[in-house]
């Protein structure tokens, strides 16, 4: 299985993977994830 490539995305792979994990693990909305990441100092928009 090939490793995932995030080279054309705006954010580092760790940030993307963490946001996806939050979305599926806790069934949060995109806005909830945006707020959680903002509390950690990561400004994203869906």
Wavefront OBJ file of the C-alpha trace (Angstrom):
o trace
v 0.000 0.000 0.000
v 1.351 3.417 -0.948
v 1.807 6.172 1.607
v -0.577 9.132 1.401
v 0.795 12.245 -0.241
v -0.268 15.710 0.919
v 2.257 17.696 -1.125
v -0.266 19.925 -2.919
v -2.241 20.762 0.195
v -1.934 23.942 2.203
v -1.426 22.336 5.614
v 1.089 19.779 6.881
v 0.077 16.121 6.781
v -0.115 15.957 10.597
v -2.749 18.707 10.710
v -4.845 17.083 7.989
v -4.639 13.665 9.621
v -5.585 15.081 13.026
v -8.598 16.927 11.573
v -9.796 13.776 9.793
v -9.310 11.736 12.967
v -11.367 14.248 14.983
v -14.105 14.254 12.331
v -14.548 10.479 12.297
v -13.712 9.628 15.917
v -16.049 12.117 17.586
v -18.583 12.756 14.770
v -17.925 16.487 14.861
v -18.990 19.017 12.270
v -16.458 20.864 10.141
v -17.067 24.013 12.170
v -16.466 22.151 15.441
v -13.133 20.918 14.103
v -12.274 24.415 12.918
v -12.877 25.729 16.452
v -10.853 22.943 18.091
v -7.884 23.548 15.799
v -8.165 27.314 16.359
v -7.791 26.716 20.099
v -4.481 25.015 19.293
v -3.340 27.950 17.180
v -4.103 26.436 13.755
v -6.259 28.685 11.599
v -8.207 26.675 9.007
v -11.457 27.143 7.171
v -13.621 24.468 5.691
l 1 2 3 4 5 6 7 8 9 10 11 12 13 14 15 16 17 18 19 20 21 22 23 24 25 26 27 28 29 30 31 32 33 34 35 36 37 38 39 40 41 42 43 44 45 46
